[in-house]
């Protein structure tokens, strides 16, 4: 049975703000390191973000979920600033993302049950709430990848930056949700299976590289 998060809007907003503040500071650091790094491009960052979301889904332990999703958001925010060559972009994104979270939390949820909409969706579809939130994030990544290929968006009132900010917000909301999850035997078994599978994949890939060379 999925563990639903019942939490007041005030507490969720505080937790969201704490995560966002830490992410913003880390994004500044990555910006300084990646400003002139040609490898820190859109392809790399989107692939990196997808890998971190996959890790978060595969290892359903709170600390692992939070660490992976936090790293994804840091890279996404830093990348937008690097593209503009303007560190202030990070602060502007952070401000907009927080304001959007507060506004949508007001419209979509209940003061005493801030995650009501995510809980309801997960209950109706029968999936884990965190994975449900991450599914919405993946939709945003798909849009970004399609826009890169097609060049022009048919939906004119959502810019690429808007999509990235929505993506980041979904990932932080998943972090908020994951923070109160409990360690269960099932979580540990799933995490162990994921780690073993990843180890086998890396080992086989290494063997293939050695044989090929």
Rosetta silent file (secondary structure, phi, psi, omega in degrees, C-alpha in Angstrom):
SEQUENCE: XXXXXXXXXXXXXXXXXXXXXXXXXXXXXXXXXXXXXXXXXXXXXXXXXXXXXXXXXXXXXXXXXXXXXXXXXXXXXXXXXXXXXXXXXXXXXXXXXXXXXXXXXXXXXXXXXXXXXXXXXXXXXXXXXXXXXXXXXXXXXXXXXXXXXXXXXXXXXXXXXXXXXXXXXXXXXXXXXXXXXXXXXXXXXXXXXXXXXXXXXXXXXXXXXXXXX
SCORE:     score description
SCORE:     0.000 S_00000001
   1 L     0.000  130.247  179.837    0.000    0.000    0.000 S_00000001
   2 L   -66.639  144.855  178.236    1.387    3.393   -0.987 S_00000001
   3 L   -93.083  113.627 -179.130    2.131    5.788    1.841 S_00000001
   4 L   -88.504  146.469 -179.415    0.217    9.017    1.301 S_00000001
   5 L   -99.696  115.321  175.767    1.456   12.298    2.682 S_00000001
   6 L  -108.302  109.172 -173.059   -1.140   14.269    4.651 S_00000001
   7 L  -149.451  144.880 -178.796    0.442   17.584    5.534 S_00000001
   8 L   -66.947  156.074  177.620   -0.663   21.196    5.944 S_00000001
   9 H   -59.765  -37.562 -178.912    0.064   23.757    3.239 S_00000001
  10 H   -62.228  -46.294 -178.217    2.176   25.710    5.714 S_00000001
  11 H   -68.625  -41.910  179.502    4.440   22.769    6.503 S_00000001
  12 H   -63.160  -39.735  179.794    4.745   21.696    2.858 S_00000001
  13 H   -64.739  -39.630  177.906    5.584   25.240    1.825 S_00000001
  14 H   -63.727  -44.833 -179.955    8.292   25.429    4.486 S_00000001
  15 H   -64.920  -43.880  177.903    9.794   22.119    3.368 S_00000001
  16 H   -58.590  -45.709 -178.784    9.634   23.147   -0.302 S_00000001
  17 H   -62.022  -38.916  179.417   11.315   26.459    0.526 S_00000001
  18 H   -64.607  -46.756  177.589   14.114   24.696    2.436 S_00000001
  19 H   -61.331  -44.839 -176.733   14.855   22.349   -0.456 S_00000001
  20 H   -63.933  -39.325  179.556   14.701   25.206   -2.971 S_00000001
  21 H   -63.236  -43.254  179.155   17.090   27.393   -0.959 S_00000001
  22 H   -66.209  -41.592  179.091   19.671   24.585   -0.779 S_00000001
  23 H   -63.278  -41.693 -179.573   19.249   23.829   -4.486 S_00000001
  24 H   -60.950  -44.965  178.927   19.662   27.504   -5.384 S_00000001
  25 H   -63.363  -41.572  179.039   22.960   27.739   -3.497 S_00000001
  26 H   -67.953  -32.744  178.711   24.272   24.560   -5.127 S_00000001
  27 H   -64.992  -37.208  176.564   23.202   25.850   -8.552 S_00000001
  28 H   -60.396  -41.578 -178.959   25.376   28.930   -8.060 S_00000001
  29 H   -65.067  -46.375  179.958   28.350   26.655   -7.385 S_00000001
  30 H   -64.502  -37.316  177.684   27.709   24.525  -10.486 S_00000001
  31 H   -56.510  -47.857 -179.057   27.276   27.680  -12.579 S_00000001
  32 H   -61.466  -37.172 -177.953   30.759   28.862  -11.627 S_00000001
  33 H   -77.218  -32.771 -170.393   32.261   25.474  -12.476 S_00000001
  34 H  -101.829   -0.852 -172.595   30.353   24.894  -15.727 S_00000001
  35 L   -53.039  -41.957 -177.813   30.281   28.396  -17.250 S_00000001
  36 L  -111.822   20.781  179.146   32.967   27.623  -19.839 S_00000001
  37 L   -92.534  109.608 -177.587   32.484   23.862  -19.999 S_00000001
  38 L   -66.420  -20.817  179.167   31.351   22.991  -23.538 S_00000001
  39 L   -78.641  -13.420 -179.930   30.212   19.572  -22.371 S_00000001
  40 L   -85.852   66.405 -176.143   27.650   21.155  -20.047 S_00000001
  41 L  -108.574 -179.377 -175.860   25.082   21.358  -22.846 S_00000001
  42 H   -62.025  -43.586  179.330   21.350   20.675  -23.172 S_00000001
  43 H   -57.766  -47.403 -178.614   21.811   17.059  -24.266 S_00000001
  44 H   -62.919  -46.173 -174.773   24.030   16.294  -21.302 S_00000001
  45 H   -67.143  -41.995  179.107   21.807   18.037  -18.740 S_00000001
  46 H   -66.751  -39.758  176.943   18.549   16.420  -19.911 S_00000001
  47 H   -64.460  -41.771  177.718   20.189   12.992  -20.003 S_00000001
  48 H   -60.686  -46.350 -179.323   21.637   13.611  -16.542 S_00000001
  49 H   -61.965  -42.692  178.328   18.220   14.669  -15.199 S_00000001
  50 H   -61.764  -40.732 -179.614   16.572   11.564  -16.681 S_00000001
  51 H   -65.463  -36.599  179.466   19.187    9.306  -15.096 S_00000001
  52 H   -70.808  -35.488  176.323   18.614   10.895  -11.690 S_00000001
  53 H   -66.659  -41.035  177.057   14.838   10.459  -12.008 S_00000001
  54 H   -60.779  -43.098  177.955   15.414    6.804  -12.941 S_00000001
  55 H   -62.277  -41.124 -179.189   17.605    6.374   -9.868 S_00000001
  56 H   -63.954  -36.517  178.204   14.957    8.004   -7.674 S_00000001
  57 H   -73.023  -33.553 -175.309   12.326    5.581   -8.996 S_00000001
  58 H   -81.315  -27.145 -178.791   14.611    2.588   -8.603 S_00000001
  59 L  -118.877   85.623 -173.013   15.821    3.273   -5.065 S_00000001
  60 L   -77.713   48.186  175.714   12.676    4.209   -3.051 S_00000001
  61 L  -110.018  131.355 -172.352   14.560    5.279    0.067 S_00000001
  62 H   -45.771  -51.619 -177.108   13.979    8.917    1.114 S_00000001
  63 H   -61.155  -38.975 -179.174   17.619   10.036    1.255 S_00000001
  64 H   -69.947  -41.266  178.103   18.369    8.485   -2.132 S_00000001
  65 H   -61.078  -49.693 -177.288   15.265    9.986   -3.755 S_00000001
  66 H   -62.824  -44.825 -178.682   16.029   13.448   -2.377 S_00000001
  67 H   -62.522  -45.163 -178.939   19.721   13.345   -3.334 S_00000001
  68 H   -65.653  -45.645 -177.681   19.053   12.233   -6.912 S_00000001
  69 H   -70.693  -35.391  176.978   16.249   14.701   -7.567 S_00000001
  70 H   -61.513  -44.669  179.353   18.135   17.554   -5.929 S_00000001
  71 H   -62.131  -37.780  178.562   21.105   16.958   -8.231 S_00000001
  72 H   -62.509  -46.586 -178.787   18.789   16.949  -11.252 S_00000001
  73 H   -65.848  -40.843  178.925   17.250   20.311  -10.326 S_00000001
  74 H   -57.065  -46.936 -178.728   20.654   21.852   -9.569 S_00000001
  75 H   -67.598  -39.703  179.712   21.942   20.958  -13.030 S_00000001
  76 H   -63.292  -44.387 -179.721   18.751   22.118  -14.767 S_00000001
  77 H   -69.467  -44.062  179.974   18.806   25.507  -13.051 S_00000001
  78 H   -62.192  -37.537 -178.727   22.540   26.001  -13.482 S_00000001
  79 H   -63.255  -40.620  178.518   22.272   25.118  -17.175 S_00000001
  80 H   -62.679  -38.310  178.347   19.719   27.865  -17.822 S_00000001
  81 H   -69.618  -38.773  178.882   22.061   30.375  -16.199 S_00000001
  82 H   -64.000  -42.034  179.102   25.037   29.056  -18.178 S_00000001
  83 H   -59.530  -39.617 -179.665   23.077   29.402  -21.439 S_00000001
  84 H   -85.940   -9.638 -174.460   22.336   33.026  -20.587 S_00000001
  85 L    52.259   43.413 -177.221   25.817   33.511  -19.076 S_00000001
  86 L  -144.711  111.270 -177.980   24.021   35.231  -16.220 S_00000001
  87 L   -63.258  -26.952 -177.925   24.120   33.939  -12.656 S_00000001
  88 H   -65.399  -19.104  178.176   21.036   35.999  -11.777 S_00000001
  89 H   -58.160  -35.820 -179.614   18.912   33.625  -13.857 S_00000001
  90 H   -63.537  -46.982  179.714   19.156   31.118  -11.000 S_00000001
  91 H   -64.088  -39.933  179.442   17.774   33.571   -8.447 S_00000001
  92 H   -64.891  -42.697  177.932   14.993   34.622  -10.842 S_00000001
  93 H   -62.565  -44.135 -179.202   14.036   30.993  -11.483 S_00000001
  94 H   -58.949  -44.606  179.282   14.039   30.229   -7.775 S_00000001
  95 H   -63.184  -46.695 -179.444   11.706   33.156   -7.068 S_00000001
  96 H   -64.245  -41.397 -178.726    9.325   32.219   -9.890 S_00000001
  97 H   -64.017  -40.834  179.552    9.291   28.545   -8.923 S_00000001
  98 H   -66.358  -43.719  179.956    8.408   29.325   -5.303 S_00000001
  99 H   -63.261  -38.655  178.018    5.632   31.720   -6.302 S_00000001
 100 H   -66.239  -41.793  178.473    4.219   29.144   -8.723 S_00000001
 101 H   -59.346  -47.684 -178.350    4.301   26.433   -6.058 S_00000001
 102 H   -62.447  -44.041 -178.114    2.411   28.625   -3.578 S_00000001
 103 H   -65.700  -46.010 -178.750   -0.183   29.676   -6.182 S_00000001
 104 H   -71.722  -31.589  176.270   -0.831   26.152   -7.489 S_00000001
 105 H   -62.899  -37.394  177.917   -0.867   24.738   -3.974 S_00000001
 106 H   -65.912  -41.830 -173.890   -3.659   27.204   -3.222 S_00000001
 107 H   -80.993  -32.343 -171.189   -5.650   26.254   -6.325 S_00000001
 108 H  -100.280  -17.165 -171.020   -5.155   22.476   -6.396 S_00000001
 109 L  -127.951 -171.814 -178.021   -5.078   21.392   -2.771 S_00000001
 110 E  -113.812  143.305 -178.223   -6.552   21.819    0.678 S_00000001
 111 L   -54.199  -31.485 -178.728   -4.960   23.877    3.505 S_00000001
 112 L   -96.926   -4.962 -179.875   -4.839   20.804    5.726 S_00000001
 113 E  -144.013   78.660 -171.901   -3.868   18.388    2.948 S_00000001
 114 L   -63.408  -24.519 -178.723   -1.387   20.116    0.693 S_00000001
 115 L  -101.559   22.588 -175.389   -0.765   16.979   -1.384 S_00000001
 116 H   -53.505  -47.385 -176.137   -4.451   16.222   -1.902 S_00000001
 117 H   -65.338  -38.774  178.464   -4.293   16.338   -5.718 S_00000001
 118 H   -71.532  -38.101  176.909   -1.247   14.061   -5.903 S_00000001
 119 H   -62.019  -45.615 -177.539   -2.738   11.677   -3.329 S_00000001
 120 H   -63.333  -45.156 -179.953   -6.012   11.489   -5.257 S_00000001
 121 H   -61.367  -44.400 -179.219   -4.295   10.871   -8.602 S_00000001
 122 H   -64.875  -38.747 -179.410   -2.107    8.133   -7.126 S_00000001
 123 H   -66.814  -44.078 -177.755   -5.103    6.503   -5.429 S_00000001
 124 H   -68.007  -39.208 -177.499   -7.266    6.515   -8.563 S_00000001
 125 H   -85.614  -23.551  178.698   -4.526    5.187  -10.850 S_00000001
 126 L    81.533   40.155  178.411   -3.105    2.811   -8.243 S_00000001
 127 L  -126.866  166.974  175.892    0.537    3.893   -8.261 S_00000001
 128 L   -64.312  133.228 -176.602    3.063    5.164   -5.752 S_00000001
 129 H   -57.479  -41.864 -179.870    2.518    8.935   -5.264 S_00000001
 130 H   -62.486  -43.110  178.746    6.194    9.844   -5.745 S_00000001
 131 H   -65.796  -32.903  176.238    6.323    7.891   -9.004 S_00000001
 132 H   -63.365  -41.973  178.309    3.101    9.633  -10.062 S_00000001
 133 H   -66.433  -42.797 -179.415    4.727   13.033   -9.526 S_00000001
 134 H   -66.504  -28.557  176.056    7.875   11.922  -11.360 S_00000001
 135 H   -62.688  -38.670  176.946    5.719   10.746  -14.256 S_00000001
 136 H   -66.395  -36.076  178.105    4.550   14.352  -14.668 S_00000001
 137 H   -64.608  -41.540  179.316    8.185   15.461  -14.593 S_00000001
 138 H   -62.828  -35.446  175.212    9.056   13.019  -17.368 S_00000001
 139 H   -57.357  -39.927  179.927    6.249   14.544  -19.469 S_00000001
 140 H   -67.631  -39.028  177.298    8.037   17.885  -19.150 S_00000001
 141 H   -64.202  -40.085  178.133   11.343   16.352  -20.233 S_00000001
 142 H   -60.828  -40.381  178.328    9.591   14.835  -23.248 S_00000001
 143 H   -63.391  -43.295  179.887    8.282   18.267  -24.198 S_00000001
 144 H   -61.359  -42.057 -179.589   11.771   19.769  -23.925 S_00000001
 145 H   -67.781  -38.941  178.337   13.234   17.047  -26.119 S_00000001
 146 H   -66.883  -39.346  179.589   10.466   17.451  -28.712 S_00000001
 147 H   -65.826  -33.546  177.685   10.897   21.223  -28.813 S_00000001
 148 H   -64.822  -35.327 -178.954   14.602   20.754  -29.417 S_00000001
 149 H   -79.313  -44.417 -173.941   13.789   18.589  -32.432 S_00000001
 150 H   -87.241  -22.997  175.199   10.836   20.545  -33.822 S_00000001
 151 L    87.446  -46.239 -175.478   12.131   23.994  -32.973 S_00000001
 152 L  -122.789  138.573 -178.906    8.820   25.784  -32.484 S_00000001
 153 L   -88.268  139.873  175.939    6.123   25.159  -29.894 S_00000001
 154 L   -78.295  -32.842  176.438    2.454   24.882  -30.866 S_00000001
 155 L   -88.233  104.843 -170.904    1.443   25.937  -27.339 S_00000001
 156 L   -79.260  -20.118 -175.057    2.617   29.542  -27.325 S_00000001
 157 L   -90.809    9.120  173.723    1.839   30.397  -23.706 S_00000001
 158 L  -128.239  104.820 -179.858    4.391   27.922  -22.292 S_00000001
 159 L   -76.896  169.108  175.862    7.993   28.799  -23.059 S_00000001
 160 H   -59.388  -41.221  179.234   10.908   26.392  -22.771 S_00000001
 161 H   -64.393  -38.218  176.534   11.928   28.140  -19.557 S_00000001
 162 H   -59.704  -42.985 -179.733    8.387   27.713  -18.205 S_00000001
 163 H   -63.510  -41.361  179.473    8.618   23.986  -18.913 S_00000001
 164 H   -64.960  -41.487  178.875   11.978   23.734  -17.151 S_00000001
 165 H   -65.936  -39.193  176.217   10.648   25.574  -14.100 S_00000001
 166 H   -63.497  -42.964  177.960    7.594   23.273  -14.002 S_00000001
 167 H   -58.254  -48.230  179.970    9.904   20.261  -14.293 S_00000001
 168 H   -61.188  -40.620 -179.790   12.053   21.524  -11.419 S_00000001
 169 H   -64.408  -41.939  177.584    8.980   22.172   -9.279 S_00000001
 170 H   -60.038  -41.501 -179.200    7.662   18.650   -9.824 S_00000001
 171 H   -65.606  -39.102  178.887   11.025   17.224   -8.788 S_00000001
 172 H   -70.217  -37.648  176.210   11.112   19.351   -5.623 S_00000001
 173 H   -60.990  -39.988  176.466    7.513   18.381   -4.799 S_00000001
 174 H   -62.943  -35.709  176.446    8.581   14.739   -5.111 S_00000001
 175 H   -64.661  -42.889  178.198   11.410   15.531   -2.690 S_00000001
 176 H   -60.104  -45.057 -178.891    8.915   17.040   -0.234 S_00000001
 177 H   -64.588  -43.453 -176.229    6.733   13.963   -0.549 S_00000001
 178 H   -68.343  -25.048 -173.577    9.652   11.546   -0.206 S_00000001
 179 H   -60.262  -31.664 -178.353   10.991   13.258    2.905 S_00000001
 180 L   -99.548    7.842  177.619    8.272   11.750    5.106 S_00000001
 181 L   -69.669  152.257 -179.700    8.349    8.294    3.579 S_00000001
 182 L  -103.369  146.968  173.075    9.179    5.413    5.907 S_00000001
 183 L   -70.542  125.163  176.208   11.773    2.714    5.353 S_00000001
 184 L  -124.113  163.777  177.961    9.959   -0.564    4.721 S_00000001
 185 H   -59.576  -39.920  179.949   11.188   -4.064    3.982 S_00000001
 186 H   -62.900  -42.603  178.496    9.768   -3.779    0.467 S_00000001
 187 H   -58.039  -44.698 -177.366   11.654   -0.509   -0.123 S_00000001
 188 H   -67.077  -38.055  178.751   14.922   -2.122    0.936 S_00000001
 189 H   -65.555  -45.455  179.345   14.357   -5.180   -1.264 S_00000001
 190 H   -61.869  -42.838  179.790   13.541   -3.006   -4.291 S_00000001
 191 H   -63.123  -43.603 -179.826   16.586   -0.828   -3.613 S_00000001
 192 H   -63.340  -42.007  179.183   18.872   -3.855   -3.281 S_00000001
 193 H   -62.123  -42.994 -179.884   17.529   -5.334   -6.524 S_00000001
 194 H   -62.992  -43.956 -178.824   18.084   -2.041   -8.361 S_00000001
 195 H   -64.531  -43.356  178.708   21.664   -1.730   -7.087 S_00000001
 196 H   -63.595  -44.407  179.796   22.507   -5.320   -8.043 S_00000001
 197 H   -61.246  -41.972  178.909   20.953   -4.876  -11.498 S_00000001
 198 H   -64.441  -41.126  179.836   22.923   -1.662  -12.024 S_00000001
 199 H   -62.940  -43.214  179.470   26.163   -3.373  -10.906 S_00000001
 200 H   -63.416  -42.616 -179.333   25.592   -6.258  -13.325 S_00000001
 201 H   -61.386  -45.225 -179.421   24.866   -3.831  -16.180 S_00000001
 202 H   -65.590  -40.717 -179.924   28.054   -1.836  -15.509 S_00000001
 203 H   -63.364  -45.505  179.537   30.119   -5.022  -15.202 S_00000001
 204 H   -63.841  -39.345  178.473   28.802   -6.432  -18.491 S_00000001
 205 H   -64.107  -41.084  179.181   29.406   -3.116  -20.222 S_00000001
 206 H   -63.486  -41.703  178.633   32.988   -3.042  -18.916 S_00000001
 207 H   -63.627  -42.220  179.963   33.594   -6.586  -20.164 S_00000001
 208 H   -62.199  -40.582  179.012   32.164   -5.687  -23.579 S_00000001
 209 H   -64.286  -43.142  179.356   34.460   -2.653  -23.818 S_00000001
 210 H   -63.211  -41.560  179.772   37.502   -4.765  -22.913 S_00000001
 211 H   -67.251  -39.184 -176.553   36.599   -7.416  -25.472 S_00000001
 212 H   -67.529  -30.811 -177.414   35.934   -4.802  -28.161 S_00000001
 213 L   -92.791    0.000    0.000   39.320   -3.159  -27.658 S_00000001
